[in-house]
Amino acid sequence: MAVRAAVLPAIGAPLQITEIDLPDPGPDRVRVRLAAAGVCHSDLSLSDGTMRLPLPAVLGHEGAGTVVAVGEGVEHLAPGVGVILNWAPSCGSCHPCTLGEVWLCVNALNGAAEVYARTTDGTDLHPGLNVAAFAEETVVPASCVLPLPDGIPLTDAALLGCAVLTGYGAVHHSAQVRPGETVAVFGVGGVGLATLQAARIAGASKIVAVDVSPEKEELARAAGATEYVVASDRTAREIRALTGKQGVDVAVECVGRAVAIRTAWESTRRGGRTTVVGIGGKDQQVTFNALELFHWGRTLAGCVYGNCDPAKDLPILADHVRAGRLDLSALVTERIALEDIPGAFENMLAGKGGRALITF
């Protein structure tokens, strides 16, 4: 059956909105009709080669929709059920998984190497980051599908698949923010906005949002920021001035740029925690000297997928949504059609905030 999809033919090439031939689901596979898909910076990182996976591919990894059909052996799902796509399913048997660190599963992206569909001229297509959500419908392994929690709108639920899990996990799992602590969030995009909301939920006493764009202040404050700093070479000084010259207890970097990581580190108090969420390229080199590492006693940690276990964390996030503590719609700055993805990429490169949400 033919469906419309956004195909990345090669690194650096423009996305092609075209029809692809999508097969019926085979054993342990599920066919999903997408209701919405978020346009994440990771999709841009795939298109420009920062992250490398087999091509040509259909991008998109943050999505939600309705089950259309299931293959042999799938018993926990049925047609008509609302679901959220999980782009990083854990295998349960590799070393990180046996340690409970499912977000580091070494087999999580094996599915990206498979051929899951073809173009109408017969060219093999790979599912970018496993789930190929930039399409009207997709076929995915059953492990990539999680039931939609009760009371969550299907379109907004797409954001739970990446941005919200990442931002929430950075605060609650990686940095482990405690009530009363101070937090700085670098980058007010989709993940940054989710991180700000998570810091508010955690009970942070002061939440400083940092971004290069002054226009994002209203978005940031609506998400929970109590202070807003326009990024400059004085950012670390400004944050220390806002925190009694100490620096914040926790800094979360959501940009993936060397200068932002270094500034987040310098904005963190002695003995504080700096968490890096942003995905940067190999050219983004961050340097530290041995003396400062000893003297400041800070913890610098990477954070993959919010250090989350989606199966366990999605019900918790759903509780926050239903209680009004987490506003998914506040993360969305534009709702677009499939053919508008290239424009959403341009907005991302221009530093415009929030998350573009494709609705089908």
C-alpha positions as CSV (number, residue, x, y, z in Angstrom):
1,M,0.0,0.0,0.0
2,A,1.4,3.4,-1.0
3,V,1.6,6.2,1.6
4,R,3.2,9.7,1.6
5,A,6.5,10.1,3.4
6,A,9.5,12.3,3.8
7,V,12.6,10.5,2.4
8,L,16.2,11.6,3.0
9,P,18.0,10.3,-0.1
10,A,21.5,11.2,1.0
11,I,23.4,13.3,3.6
12,G,22.8,17.0,3.0
13,A,20.2,16.4,0.3
14,P,16.8,18.0,0.6
15,L,13.9,15.8,1.9
16,Q,11.7,14.4,-0.8
17,I,8.0,14.2,0.0
18,T,6.9,11.2,-2.1
19,E,4.9,8.1,-2.1
20,I,6.5,4.9,-0.8
21,D,5.3,1.2,-0.8
22,L,4.7,0.1,2.7
23,P,4.2,-3.6,3.3
24,D,1.7,-5.4,5.5
25,P,3.1,-6.1,9.0
26,G,5.0,-9.4,9.2
27,P,5.6,-11.4,12.4
28,D,6.1,-9.3,15.4
29,R,5.4,-6.1,13.4
30,V,2.8,-3.4,13.8
31,R,1.4,-1.0,11.3
32,V,0.5,2.4,12.7
33,R,-1.4,5.3,11.1
34,L,0.3,8.5,12.4
35,A,-1.7,11.2,14.0
36,A,1.2,13.5,14.7
37,A,5.0,13.6,14.6
38,G,7.4,16.1,16.2
39,V,10.3,17.6,14.2
40,C,13.2,17.1,16.5
41,H,16.8,18.4,16.2
42,S,17.9,14.8,16.0
43,D,16.2,14.5,12.6
44,L,18.2,17.5,11.5
45,S,21.3,15.8,12.8
46,L,20.6,12.8,10.7
47,S,20.0,14.9,7.6
48,D,23.3,16.8,7.9
49,G,25.4,13.8,8.9
50,T,26.1,14.7,12.5
51,M,24.5,11.3,13.3
52,R,25.0,8.6,10.8
53,L,22.5,5.8,9.9
54,P,21.8,3.9,6.7
55,L,20.3,5.8,3.8
56,P,18.0,6.4,2.0
57,A,15.7,6.6,5.0
58,V,12.4,8.0,6.1
59,L,13.1,10.3,9.1
60,G,11.0,11.0,12.1
61,H,11.2,9.4,15.5
62,E,8.8,11.3,17.8
63,G,5.3,10.1,16.9
64,A,1.9,8.8,18.0
65,G,-0.9,7.2,16.1
66,T,-3.4,4.4,15.9
67,V,-2.7,0.7,15.2
68,V,-4.0,-0.3,11.8
69,A,-2.9,-3.9,11.7
70,V,-0.7,-6.3,13.6
71,G,1.4,-9.3,12.4
72,E,1.6,-12.8,13.7
73,G,2.7,-13.0,17.4
74,V,1.6,-9.6,18.4
75,E,-1.0,-10.1,21.2
76,H,-0.8,-7.0,23.4
77,L,-2.0,-4.7,20.6
78,A,-5.0,-4.6,18.3
79,P,-6.3,-2.4,15.5
80,G,-7.8,0.8,16.8
81,V,-5.6,1.1,19.8
82,G,-3.8,4.5,20.3
83,V,0.0,4.2,20.7
84,I,3.2,6.2,21.2
85,L,6.3,5.2,19.1
86,N,9.4,4.3,21.1
87,W,12.4,4.9,18.8
88,A,15.0,3.3,21.2
89,P,13.6,-0.1,22.3
90,S,15.8,-2.0,24.7
91,C,16.8,-5.6,24.0
92,G,16.8,-6.6,27.7
93,S,19.9,-8.8,27.4
94,C,22.9,-6.7,26.5
95,H,25.3,-5.5,29.3
96,P,23.7,-2.1,29.9
97,C,20.2,-3.6,29.9
98,T,21.2,-6.2,32.5
99,L,22.4,-3.2,34.7
100,G,19.0,-1.6,34.3
101,E,20.4,1.1,32.0
102,V,18.0,0.5,29.2
103,W,18.6,3.9,27.6
104,L,22.2,2.7,26.7
105,C,21.0,-0.5,25.0
106,V,23.7,-1.5,22.5
107,N,21.0,-3.0,20.2
108,A,18.5,-0.2,20.4
109,L,19.1,1.1,16.9
110,N,19.6,-2.2,15.1
111,G,16.3,-1.8,13.3
112,A,17.6,1.3,11.5
113,A,19.7,-1.0,9.3
114,E,16.8,-3.0,8.1
115,V,14.8,-2.4,4.9
116,Y,11.3,-1.6,6.0
117,A,9.7,-0.2,2.8
118,R,10.6,0.8,-0.8
119,T,10.1,3.7,-3.1
120,T,7.7,3.3,-5.9
121,D,10.7,2.6,-8.2
122,G,11.9,-0.2,-6.0
123,T,14.7,1.5,-4.0
124,D,15.2,0.1,-0.5
125,L,14.3,2.4,2.4
126,H,15.5,2.3,6.0
127,P,13.5,3.5,9.0
128,G,15.4,6.5,10.4
129,L,15.9,5.9,14.1
130,N,13.7,2.8,13.8
131,V,10.2,4.2,13.4
132,A,10.1,6.4,10.3
133,A,7.4,8.7,11.7
134,F,7.6,11.3,8.9
135,A,4.9,9.3,7.0
136,E,1.2,8.9,6.9
137,E,1.7,5.3,8.1
138,T,4.6,3.2,9.3
139,V,5.5,-0.4,10.1
140,V,7.6,-1.0,13.2
141,P,8.6,-3.8,15.5
142,A,6.2,-4.4,18.3
143,S,8.9,-3.4,20.8
144,C,8.8,0.1,19.3
145,V,5.1,0.6,20.2
146,L,3.8,1.6,23.7
147,P,0.1,2.0,24.5
148,L,-1.3,5.5,24.7
149,P,-2.0,6.4,28.4
150,D,-5.6,7.2,29.2
151,G,-6.6,10.8,29.0
152,I,-3.8,12.0,26.7
153,P,-4.7,13.6,23.3
154,L,-3.3,11.5,20.5
155,T,-1.6,14.4,18.7
156,D,0.0,15.9,21.7
157,A,1.1,12.5,22.9
158,A,3.7,12.4,20.1
159,L,5.9,14.8,22.1
160,L,6.1,12.2,24.9
161,G,8.2,10.0,22.5
162,C,11.3,12.1,22.7
163,A,11.2,15.8,23.8
164,V,9.3,15.2,27.1
165,L,11.0,12.0,28.1
166,T,14.4,13.6,27.4
167,G,13.7,16.8,29.3
168,Y,12.0,15.1,32.2
169,G,14.6,12.4,32.5
170,A,17.5,15.0,32.4
171,V,16.0,16.6,35.5
172,H,14.6,13.7,37.4
173,H,17.0,10.8,36.5
174,S,20.3,12.3,35.4
175,A,20.7,15.5,37.4
176,Q,18.2,14.3,40.1
177,V,17.1,17.9,41.0
178,R,15.9,18.2,44.5
179,P,13.2,20.6,45.8
180,G,14.7,24.1,46.5
181,E,17.7,23.7,44.2
182,T,18.5,26.2,41.5
183,V,18.6,25.1,37.8
184,A,19.8,26.7,34.5
185,V,18.6,25.3,31.2
186,F,20.6,26.2,28.1
187,G,18.6,26.2,24.9
188,V,14.9,26.9,24.7
189,G,13.8,24.5,22.0
190,G,11.4,21.6,22.4
191,V,13.6,19.7,24.8
192,G,14.6,22.8,26.6
193,L,11.0,23.8,27.2
194,A,10.3,20.3,28.5
195,T,13.3,20.6,30.8
196,L,12.0,23.8,32.2
197,Q,8.6,22.3,33.0
198,A,10.4,19.3,34.6
199,A,12.5,21.6,36.8
200,R,9.3,23.3,37.9
201,I,7.7,19.9,38.7
202,A,10.8,19.0,40.7
203,G,10.3,22.0,42.9
204,A,13.4,24.0,41.8
205,S,13.4,27.4,43.6
206,K,15.0,29.4,40.8
207,I,15.0,28.3,37.1
208,V,17.1,30.3,34.7
209,A,16.5,29.8,31.0
210,V,19.4,30.7,28.6
211,D,19.1,31.2,24.8
212,V,20.6,33.3,22.1
213,S,17.2,34.7,21.1
214,P,15.5,37.3,23.2
215,E,12.2,36.4,21.5
216,K,12.0,33.1,23.4
217,E,11.6,34.7,26.9
218,E,7.8,34.5,26.9
219,L,7.9,30.8,25.9
220,A,10.5,30.1,28.6
221,R,8.7,31.9,31.4
222,A,5.4,30.1,30.4
223,A,7.2,26.8,30.8
224,G,8.5,27.6,34.3
225,A,11.5,29.9,34.0
226,T,11.8,32.5,36.7
227,E,14.7,34.2,35.0
228,Y,15.8,34.7,31.4
229,V,19.4,35.3,30.2
230,V,20.3,36.1,26.6
231,A,23.4,34.1,25.8
232,S,26.6,36.1,25.6
233,D,30.2,35.9,26.8
234,R,28.9,37.1,30.2
235,T,26.3,34.4,30.7
236,A,28.1,32.5,33.5
237,R,28.7,35.8,35.4
238,E,25.0,36.7,35.0
239,I,23.9,33.3,36.4
240,R,26.2,33.5,39.3
241,A,24.9,37.0,40.1
242,L,21.4,35.6,40.1
243,T,22.4,32.9,42.6
244,G,24.3,34.8,45.3
245,K,27.6,34.5,43.3
246,Q,27.5,30.7,43.8
247,G,26.2,29.4,40.5
248,V,23.3,27.0,40.0
249,D,23.0,23.6,41.6
250,V,22.2,22.1,38.2
251,A,22.8,23.2,34.6
252,V,21.2,21.3,31.8
253,E,22.7,21.9,28.3
254,C,20.2,21.2,25.5
255,V,22.1,22.6,22.5
256,G,25.0,20.4,21.8
257,R,27.5,23.2,21.2
258,A,30.9,23.4,22.8
259,V,30.5,27.0,23.9
260,A,27.1,26.2,25.5
261,I,28.5,23.1,27.3
262,R,31.5,25.1,28.6
263,T,29.2,27.9,29.8
264,A,26.8,25.6,31.5
265,W,29.8,24.1,33.3
266,E,31.0,27.5,34.4
267,S,27.5,28.5,35.5
268,T,27.3,25.5,37.9
269,R,28.3,26.0,41.6
270,R,31.2,24.3,43.2
271,G,30.1,20.7,43.7
272,G,27.1,21.1,41.4
273,R,26.0,19.0,38.4
274,T,26.2,19.8,34.7
275,T,24.1,17.5,32.4
276,V,24.6,17.5,28.7
277,V,21.5,16.6,26.6
278,G,22.3,18.3,23.3
279,I,23.7,16.2,20.5
280,G,26.8,17.9,19.1
281,G,29.2,17.0,16.2
282,K,32.7,15.6,16.6
283,D,34.0,19.1,15.7
284,Q,32.5,20.5,19.0
285,Q,35.6,20.1,21.2
286,V,35.2,21.1,24.9
287,T,38.4,21.5,27.0
288,F,39.0,21.6,30.8
289,N,42.2,21.9,32.7
290,A,43.2,19.4,35.4
291,L,43.2,22.0,38.2
292,E,39.6,23.2,37.6
293,L,38.3,19.7,37.5
294,F,39.8,19.1,40.9
295,H,39.0,22.5,42.4
296,W,35.4,22.9,41.4
297,G,34.3,19.3,42.2
298,R,31.5,19.5,39.7
299,T,29.9,16.5,38.0
300,L,29.7,16.6,34.2
301,A,27.5,13.9,32.8
302,G,26.0,13.0,29.4
303,C,22.4,12.1,29.2
304,V,20.9,9.7,26.6
305,Y,17.1,9.8,26.0
306,G,16.8,11.4,29.5
307,N,18.2,8.2,31.1
308,C,14.6,7.0,30.8
309,D,12.8,3.7,30.6
310,P,9.8,4.7,28.5
311,A,7.6,1.8,29.6
312,K,8.1,3.0,33.3
313,D,8.2,6.7,32.7
314,L,5.3,7.3,30.3
315,P,2.7,6.5,33.0
316,I,4.4,9.0,35.3
317,L,4.4,11.7,32.7
318,A,0.8,10.9,31.9
319,D,-0.1,11.5,35.5
320,H,1.6,14.9,35.3
321,V,-0.3,15.8,32.2
322,R,-3.7,14.8,33.6
323,A,-3.0,16.8,36.8
324,G,-2.1,19.9,34.8
325,R,1.5,20.0,35.9
326,L,2.8,19.2,32.4
327,D,1.5,21.1,29.4
328,L,2.3,19.3,26.2
329,S,0.6,21.9,24.0
330,A,2.9,24.6,25.4
331,L,5.9,22.9,23.7
332,V,4.3,23.2,20.2
333,T,5.1,26.5,18.4
334,E,3.7,25.5,15.0
335,R,1.5,22.7,13.6
336,I,2.5,21.9,10.1
337,A,1.8,19.5,7.2
338,L,4.2,16.8,6.0
339,E,5.4,18.9,3.1
340,D,6.4,21.7,5.5
341,I,9.2,19.8,7.2
342,P,12.0,21.5,5.2
343,G,10.7,24.8,6.5
344,A,10.7,23.5,10.1
345,F,14.4,22.5,9.6
346,E,15.2,26.0,8.5
347,N,13.4,27.5,11.5
348,M,15.4,25.1,13.7
349,L,18.7,26.3,12.2
350,A,17.5,29.9,12.7
351,G,17.1,29.2,16.4
352,K,13.4,29.5,16.6
353,G,12.0,27.9,19.7
354,G,9.6,25.1,20.6
355,R,8.6,22.1,18.6
356,A,7.0,21.9,15.1
357,L,4.3,19.2,15.2
358,I,3.3,17.5,12.0
359,T,-0.4,16.6,12.0
360,F,-1.8,14.0,9.6
